[in-house]
């Protein structure tokens, strides 16, 4: 039990840089985290790697103390803070963490209960760990930013549809709204994947404007953008007047003036906002994950894990980071450890 130990194994970084550097993703020993009043302490059994993990690792400032990275995780609650009311010791949980606190690449992680939910009962820890960050991002984009409902219609264009967020967004849009989903993919493998997720049509992002307007001659109502640099002119041509775009990236010098003529709305989505600012509706993230877990357990939503690495160490995390950095991942990569 964790109460018998004061330190834990983790994978830490002392500076940014490429995978394989002696300052990034090192095996370290650190103190077991102390709990805040609304925290749960989770024994982490699986994590997945996302583009945001790669971005943070590569851009870290040098430090004398290791930075513990990692967001997506699934594990078992080992202890709870004095004000925790929604979870209990022994609960099997999943979550995507808080960018302002030490991450999931460790034996134990302290996480605010309001952003943690019981994981889907039908999934293993590895299968569950692939989903939280991408599910939260897709859910908030569809329902909070675009404001879609079960009665919504029109066309939704999902760029990067074979990636983690795109894979979930397609499934959620088809299950919970009435929109037609147009996905972008260029390789045969990624096209097949997007179709298997439920996309109604697939276009090549290398010929985005022409192929999208061929499928949707009048333009699309909603567009999800994980890669906005150099694409705004195409977006202005593709999106209908009064349409909506939600972006999750932040390319330097982004110029949105081309969207003004059509009064196209630009939304930002960052799934860490609620936790960063402890917003009054912070627990909405727990409710979101609980609703997603129910969708998984009833067969509506499927896990997107495509590769599992059974090596919860710096070597295992390095392999996962390389996979994500390759830009050719279909679905998600997960790193697991035994109890």
N, C-alpha and C positions, 0 to 999 in steps of 0.2 A: 504493500500500500504506500501511497505517496507520503503519508504521515511519518513514515520511517526514514525518509530521506529529505535532505535540504538542498541537494543539487540534482541536476538532470542533464542528460545529453541533448545536444541541439546542433543545428547546422547554422553557423554564423558567418557574417561577412565583415571584414575590417576596412574594406575599401571597394569602390566600384571597379569594374573591369571585365575582361572577357572570362568566359567559363574556363576553368583550369588554372587561373591565376592563384598564387599561394595566399592571396588576400580575400578571395571570394569563395563562399560555400565551403567553409572549413568545419571539421568536426570539433566541437567545443564542449566544455562543461560550464554551465551557468546555474545561478540560483533558481530554485522553483519559485514561480511568481507568487506574490502576495495578492490576496483577493480584496477587491473593493466591495462595498456593501451589496451591490447588485450583480456581482460577478459569479460565474460558475467556473470551476477549474476542470478542464477537460483533459483526459488522457488521450492524446492524439494517436489514432491508428491508421489514418490515411490522409494524404494531402494531394491536391492536384496543382499543376503549374499553369499559370495564365500569362498572357503578354504583359500584364502589369507587374508580375513577379520579375520577369526578365528586365523590364524597364527600370525598376527600382534597383535591382542588383547591379546593373551596368552603370548607374548614375550616382551611387552612394559616395558621399564624402568620406575621406579617411578618418578613422576613429580608433582610439585605444581600446574601446570595448566593442565586442561583436554586436552587430545588428542582426536580429533574428527575423528573417523574411518569412513569407508564406501567408496566404489568405484562406483559400478553400480548405476545409478540413471536416473530418468525421471522426467521432470517438465516443468515449463514455465519461459522463460526469462523475468526478471523484469527490468533489466538495462544493459547497454553495456558500455565498455570502449571507450575511445576517438578514438582508432585506429581500432575498430571492423568494419569489412566490410561484413561479410558473414551471420550474424544473426541479428535479430531485436527484440525489446521488443514485447512480445506476442507470440513469436515462441514457439511451443511445441517441446522439445528437449530430446535427450538421450545421454549418454556418460558413460565412465568408470573411469574418473578422473585421478589424478596425485598423485603418492605415496609420493611426497615431500611436499604436501600441505594439509590443513585441508580437511576432507572427506565429504561425502554426508549425514551422519547421523545428519542432522540439517535442520532447516527451510529454510536456504539460503546457497548457495555455490557459490564461485567464481571459475570459470573454464576458462582456455584459450580457445578461440573460435576455435582454430585449432584442438582440440580434441573433439569437440561437433558438433552434426548434428541434423537436424530436425528429430524427431522420425517418425516411420511409422504411416501414417494417419489411418490405419485400426486397430491399436492396442490401447488399453487403456494404461494409464500410468503404471499400474501394469504389464501388459503383456510386455510392452516395457522395463521396468527396469530389466527384467530377462535376457536380451540379450547382452548388449554392451561388457562387459569384456570377456565373453566366445566367442562372435563372433569375436572380434578383435584378441584374442589369436588363434582361429582356422584359421581365414583368414590369419594372418601373418605366421602361421606354414605351411599352405598349399601352399601359393603363394609366400611368401618371403623366407622362409627357404627351403622348398622342391622344389620351383620353378615350381610348377605344372601349366599347362594350360589346355584349353579345349581339346587339342589334346593328353594330357598325358594318358598313359595306365599303366598297371601293377597292383600290389596289394598294398594296404594301410592297415596296421594293426593299429587299434585305441584301445589303452588300456583305461579302464575306460569309456567305450562308453555310459553308461547310465547317466554319470555325465553331468555337464553343458557344458564343452568344447567339450566332445565327441559327445554329442547330436547335436551340431552345426556343428562340423567337418564332421560328416556323411552326413548331409544334403548338406553342401557346396560341398563336394567332389562328391556327386552323381549329383548335379545340374550343376556344373561348370567344371568338369573334366571327363575323361573317365576311371578312375581307378576303380577297384573292391575294395569294402570296406569290410574288415573283422573286426568285433567288438569283444571285450571281455566283458563278463558278466557272473555272476555265479548264480544269483537268477532268478527264473522264471519271476518275475516282470521286472527285468532289461533286461533280454533277449528279452522279448516282447517289451519293450521300444526301445531297439536298433534296432530291426526289424522294428518297426513303423517309426523310423527316416530314414530308407532306407538301412540299412546294408544288404549286400548280403549274409553274413554268420556270425555266432556268435560262438565263442569258449570260453571255461572256462579258466579264467586266472590262476586258481589253477593247471591247466595242460597245461600251455601255449605252451611249446615247441612241445609236441606231437600233440596236437589238431591243432595248426597252421600249422604244416608241413603236417598234414593229408589233410587240406583244400588247402594248397599251397605247394605241395611237393618240388618245387624248391626254396622255400623261398619267402619272400616278398621284395618289392622294397623300401617301406617307412614304418616307424614305428613311431607312436606318443606315447610318454611316460610321463604320469603324475606321475608315481610311479617307479622310476628307481632303488632304493635300492634293492640289491640282485638279480636283473634281467639281468645284463649285459651279463652273460654267456649264458642265454637263447637268448638274443638279437643277440649275435654273431652267434648262431646256426640258428636262424630264418631268419635273414636278408641276402639278396643276396650279393655277392661281388659288391663293389662300390655302395651299397645301402645307404640310409640316415635314420638317427634317429633324431627326434626333441624332446627335453625334456623341461619340464616347472618346474621341481623340482630341488633341489640341495642337495642331501644327502651327509653328511660328508664322506670324504675319498673315493669318487667314483673313481673306477679304470677302465679305458677304454682301457687298453692295449689289452684285448681280442678281440677288434674290429679291430686291426691293420692288421691281416693276410688277411682279406677280404677288406682292405682299405675302411671300412665303415665310412662315415662322421657323426659326432656328431654335432648337432646344438642346441643352446640355444634359447629359446623364452621367452621374457619378454615384455609384451605389454606396460609397463610403460617406456621403453627405450626412445622413441621419446620425451615424455614430460620431462623426467628427464634431458635430455641433450639438449633440444630444438634443435633437429637435423634439418638440412636444409629442410628435407622432412616432418616435423612435421604435416603439414596439410594433409598428406596422411591418417592420422587416421580419420579426418573428411570425406574425400572422401570415405574411406572404409565404414564408418557407413552410409553414404548416399546411397551407392550402396547396402548395406545390407537392408536398409529401403525399397528400391525399390523392392528387392527380396521378402520381407515380403508382401508388398502391392500387388504384382502380384501373390501371393500364392505359391511361390517357397520355401520360408523359413518360418517356423512356430515357434511361441514362445515356450519356454521350461518350462514355469512356471507350477508347479504342486501344489503349496500351496501358499495361500495369507493370511497374518496376518494383519487385519485391526486395528493395535494398534501401532502407530508411537511413541513409548516410549521405555524406557529401558527394560520394561517387554516384549514388542513385539520383540525387537532386541535380547533379551536373548533367547526367544523361537526359533528364526531363527538360532542363533548361535548353539544352542543345536542340531537342526535338521542337520545342516551341519557337526557338530562334530561327529554325530552318524555314519557317513560313509555309511549310508543306503539310502541317498537321491537319488531319481530318478528325474531328472530334477532340477528345481530351486525353492527356496522359496523367496517370496517377502513380504516386509512390506510396508504398504501404510498409507497415512494420507489424511484427507479432506483439502480442500483449506482454 
